[in-house]
């Protein structure tokens, strides 16, 4: 699996995080308060470096192209901006098609959210928690403070990126990051700066009307996934120690500052907007061989939407590719459910044909694949299927 790393990687990563831990808070005023609108040459250079990294990311083909979902995430983001009333930054959120758990922000307020972490959320309050945390990194100029602790450490950064290169397609986003993105996306900031992001972010989401008790729940879900899968992901929100820190930090804040405080979660609205992301993420998890997590993610969509044909097809794909005892029968059932719910849906017939071909059921294979070609006349695998159907006819 692409997320497994050597011991040398773990040692290098630990050393790099230790180096970052030396970063300390400074008296730099947040953007949006008196004195916070002045940018010295160092910070201007930081912004230019960040813009260059953003351009590489945006041109990489790794962004998640779903206008509706991106608009929804930005709607939540702008609600936080409006209710906070603190920052003059032009915040904007973009989505990265990646099942690994992460979100990170650049100093100019551009926030990148992996579909993997978005798909694990249960409601809008959890999304607001993550966005508000990342917003604070930008408004409180954590990148500038973190960069000052990184001077003379460029060799360590280069070595870290080299060690991350073998992570494959989903780890490949790291190779697009420079010092600014790596600090935000991979290592995170010092413990003090991260706790500041927790504290200020929680205040922001509570002021926006969300339930503070949802904040630690997000990271509890992520920690459970990391623990159950027993995999080590390279990104900040995919590491056990950092998740424990977030849980402890938010739990302490709620107990001491927001005890008894209630708010809204908007779970139904969130799932309506994010269901496509959850299903797409499940297919990315399937590609990584994470069958159980992919299955549970799809079931989350089917619970409130049992008539979702795509979800039934995706669940069938999980069973077909896992191919454990009884899985092909389960796959057959799910594919048929998908085809019955949408009689113009071609993919279930292709998948059924694959099952029957493997079982030597030529007549059933022909029926399904002829139906598939009728529904998808420009299918990429049309030539292969037509050739196979001819071979059946001649036998």
Secondary structure by P-SEA (a helix, b strand, c coil): ccccccaaaaaaaaaaaaaaccccccccccccccccccccaaaaaaaaaaaaaaaaaaacccccccaaaaaaaaaaaaaaaaaacccccbbbbbbbcccccccccccccbbbbbaaaaaacccaaaaaaaaaaaaaaaaaaaaaaaaaaaccaaaaaaaaaaaaccccccccccccccaaaaaaccccccaaaaaaaaaaaaaaaaaacccccaaaaaaaaaaaaaaaaccccccccccaaaaaaaaaaaaaaaacccccbbbbcaaaaaaaacaaaaaaaaaaaaaacaaaaaaaaaaaaaccccccaaaaaaaaaaaaaacccaaaaaaaaaaaaaaaacccccaaaaaaaaaaaaacaaaaaaaaaaaaaaacccccaaaaaaaaaaaaaac
